[in-house]
Amino acid sequence: MSTRSNAAAVERTTMMAPPMPGKKASDTAQLLDRLIHERMRLGIVSALAANEVLTFTELKRLLDTTDGNVSVHARKLEEAGYVS
């Protein structure tokens, strides 16, 4: 995801958790909690739970934050497989 285009869309994925080969479910749960416990990331996940697709601008406006803040946190969620 890039901040270059305000038309860029953030979409939720159907994958609920990133694949974690060799990890126990309890280990994965702790890792997931650390990934989405941050307020902005939880806001992004919550916004996408209610909306199939949001543009970058819509997400920024909804969360009342800056381009950089949405970009950094959305990228973390994208890398973990939560959004695409």
C-alpha positions in Angstrom: 0.0 0.0 0.0 1.3 3.4 -0.8 0.5 7.0 0.2 1.1 8.1 -3.4 -2.5 7.6 -4.4 -5.5 8.8 -2.5 -7.5 6.4 -4.7 -5.6 3.3 -3.4 -8.0 1.0 -1.7 -7.4 -1.1 1.4 -9.2 -4.4 1.5 -9.7 -6.9 4.2 -8.5 -10.4 3.3 -10.4 -13.6 4.0 -7.5 -15.0 5.9 -8.2 -14.5 9.6 -4.6 -15.2 10.8 -1.3 -15.3 9.1 0.0 -18.8 8.6 2.4 -19.8 11.4 4.0 -23.1 10.6 5.5 -24.9 13.6 3.8 -22.6 16.1 1.2 -23.7 18.7 -2.2 -21.9 18.6 -1.4 -20.2 21.9 1.8 -18.8 20.5 0.0 -17.5 17.5 -2.7 -15.9 19.6 -0.1 -14.0 21.6 1.6 -12.8 18.4 -1.7 -11.6 17.0 -2.6 -9.7 20.1 0.7 -7.8 19.9 0.1 -7.1 16.2 -3.4 -5.6 16.4 -3.5 -4.3 20.0 -2.2 -0.9 18.8 -5.1 1.6 18.7 -4.6 2.6 15.0 -4.3 -1.0 13.8 -7.3 -2.0 15.7 -9.2 0.9 14.2 -8.2 -0.1 10.7 -9.3 -3.7 11.3 -12.6 -2.5 12.9 -13.3 -0.2 10.0 -12.7 -2.9 7.5 -14.9 -5.3 9.4 -17.7 -2.9 8.8 -16.7 -2.0 5.2 -15.5 -4.5 2.5 -13.3 -1.8 0.9 -12.2 1.7 1.9 -10.0 4.1 0.0 -6.9 5.4 1.7 -8.6 8.8 2.0 -11.8 7.3 3.5 -9.8 5.3 6.1 -7.7 8.4 7.0 -10.8 10.5 7.4 -12.6 7.9 9.4 -9.7 7.4 11.8 -9.0 11.1 11.9 -5.3 10.7 11.4 -2.4 11.5 9.0 -1.3 9.9 5.8 1.8 8.6 7.4 0.1 7.1 10.4 -2.4 5.1 8.3 0.3 4.1 5.9 2.7 2.7 8.5 0.0 0.8 10.4 -1.8 -0.5 7.3 1.6 -1.7 6.0 2.1 -3.7 9.2 -1.3 -5.3 8.8 -0.6 -6.0 5.1 2.7 -7.7 5.9 0.9 -9.9 8.4 -1.8 -10.8 5.9 -4.7 -9.0 7.5 -5.3 -6.5 4.6 -4.4 -6.3 1.0 
